[in-house]
Amino acid sequence: MPIDRYRFFTNCCLWVLLASVVGRQRQPPRATIAGQVTYQGKPVAFGDIVFEPIGDKWKGFYCQHKIIDGKYSINENGPIVGKNRIEIHGYRQTNQVVPDISGRRLNEAPAMANGLLPYIPSEYNDQSDMTIDIVAGQNENRDFQLK
């Protein structure tokens, strides 16, 4: 019984296409955002800002970015469009030198770096109830003045 090569090829292509569509997870709609962060009237010199979508639809698709000299700007893979919970962390350098193990394998010797001390209260990070509505596209001048 001869094999119909055209039919065989078409079926293979359809299976490959189906597998790629089923295997791909739908990505949430993301936006860009930028703004300034102050604590007690002064720019947060060094820290992190975290956007976590509220609700079950995009749970786990949070966005985290550095705050430097009181400013943050996220252009790619920004926060999810919709309502997000905000966490803001700020750090001050200490005079203590500590091992920096970030981005290192366990068998690599750690570099040394100045220690960091968190100084922004947990009501603005771990226990934060701050929220923001992110719209599609650009979200400019989304500032946070922490007291």
C-alpha positions as CSV (number, residue, x, y, z in Angstrom):
1,M,0.0,0.0,0.0
2,P,1.7,3.2,-1.2
3,I,2.0,6.2,1.2
4,D,0.5,9.5,-0.1
5,R,3.4,11.8,0.5
6,Y,1.5,15.0,0.2
7,R,-1.1,13.8,2.8
8,F,1.7,12.6,5.1
9,F,3.5,15.9,4.9
10,T,0.3,17.9,5.5
11,N,-0.6,15.8,8.5
12,C,3.0,16.3,10.0
13,C,2.8,20.0,9.5
14,L,-0.6,20.2,11.2
15,W,0.7,18.2,14.2
16,V,3.7,20.5,14.5
17,L,1.5,23.6,14.3
18,L,-0.9,22.2,16.9
19,A,1.9,21.3,19.3
20,S,3.4,24.7,19.1
21,V,0.0,26.5,19.7
22,V,-0.9,24.2,22.6
23,G,2.6,24.4,24.2
24,R,2.7,28.2,24.1
25,Q,1.3,30.0,27.2
26,R,-0.7,33.1,26.5
27,Q,1.2,36.1,27.6
28,P,-0.5,38.9,29.6
29,P,-0.8,42.4,28.3
30,R,2.1,44.5,29.6
31,A,2.7,48.3,29.7
32,T,5.6,50.7,30.2
33,I,5.9,52.8,33.3
34,A,8.2,55.4,34.8
35,G,8.2,57.7,37.8
36,Q,9.9,58.9,40.9
37,V,10.0,57.4,44.4
38,T,10.6,59.5,47.6
39,Y,10.7,58.5,51.2
40,Q,10.2,61.3,53.8
41,G,10.7,63.9,51.1
42,K,14.0,62.5,49.8
43,P,14.6,60.4,46.7
44,V,15.1,56.7,47.3
45,A,18.8,56.4,46.3
46,F,18.8,52.6,45.7
47,G,15.9,50.1,45.9
48,D,13.4,48.0,44.1
49,I,9.8,48.5,43.0
50,V,7.5,45.5,42.5
51,F,4.2,45.4,40.6
52,E,2.0,42.4,41.3
53,P,-1.3,41.9,39.5
54,I,-4.3,41.6,41.7
55,G,-6.6,38.6,40.9
56,D,-6.1,35.1,39.7
57,K,-6.0,35.6,36.0
58,W,-2.3,36.7,35.8
59,K,-1.2,35.5,39.3
60,G,2.6,35.1,39.3
61,F,3.3,37.5,36.5
62,Y,4.8,40.2,38.7
63,C,7.3,42.8,37.5
64,Q,10.3,44.0,39.5
65,H,12.7,46.8,38.7
66,K,15.5,48.9,40.3
67,I,15.0,52.4,41.7
68,I,18.2,54.5,41.3
69,D,18.5,58.1,42.4
70,G,14.8,58.2,43.1
71,K,13.7,57.1,39.6
72,Y,12.5,54.0,37.9
73,S,11.6,53.3,34.3
74,I,10.4,50.0,32.8
75,N,10.2,49.7,29.1
76,E,10.2,46.0,28.4
77,N,8.3,43.3,30.3
78,G,6.6,46.0,32.4
79,P,3.7,45.6,34.7
80,I,0.5,43.8,33.7
81,V,-2.3,46.0,32.5
82,G,-4.9,46.4,35.2
83,K,-4.9,46.7,39.0
84,N,-1.5,46.0,40.6
85,R,-0.3,45.8,44.2
86,I,2.9,47.9,44.8
87,E,5.9,47.1,47.0
88,I,8.7,49.5,47.4
89,H,12.0,48.5,49.0
90,G,14.8,51.0,49.8
91,Y,18.4,50.2,50.9
92,R,21.3,52.1,52.4
93,Q,24.9,51.0,52.3
94,T,26.5,50.0,55.5
95,N,30.2,50.2,56.3
96,Q,30.3,46.5,56.7
97,V,31.7,44.4,53.8
98,V,29.8,41.2,53.1
99,P,30.0,38.4,50.5
100,D,28.0,39.1,47.3
101,I,26.7,35.7,46.1
102,S,24.1,37.1,43.6
103,G,24.5,35.4,40.2
104,R,27.2,33.1,41.3
105,R,27.4,29.3,41.3
106,L,27.9,27.5,44.5
107,N,31.4,26.5,43.5
108,E,32.5,30.1,42.7
109,A,34.1,32.3,45.3
110,P,31.9,35.2,46.1
111,A,32.9,38.8,45.5
112,M,32.8,41.3,48.4
113,A,30.5,44.2,48.4
114,N,29.2,46.8,50.8
115,G,26.3,45.5,52.9
116,L,22.8,46.9,52.4
117,L,20.3,47.7,55.1
118,P,16.6,48.0,54.3
119,Y,15.2,51.3,55.7
120,I,11.7,51.7,54.3
121,P,9.0,50.3,56.7
122,S,7.2,47.1,55.8
123,E,3.9,49.0,55.3
124,Y,5.3,50.0,51.9
125,N,6.7,46.6,50.9
126,D,5.9,43.2,52.6
127,Q,2.7,44.5,54.2
128,S,1.8,47.0,51.5
129,D,-1.8,47.7,50.5
130,M,-0.8,50.3,47.9
131,T,-2.3,49.7,44.5
132,I,-2.1,51.3,41.1
133,D,-4.2,50.9,37.9
134,I,-1.9,50.3,34.9
135,V,-3.3,51.3,31.5
136,A,-2.2,49.9,28.1
137,G,0.7,51.8,26.6
138,Q,2.8,54.3,28.5
139,N,2.3,55.2,32.1
140,E,4.4,58.3,32.7
141,N,4.9,60.2,35.9
142,R,3.6,57.5,38.2
143,D,5.3,58.8,41.3
144,F,5.2,57.5,44.9
145,Q,5.7,59.8,47.8
146,L,6.2,57.6,50.9
147,K,5.9,59.3,54.4
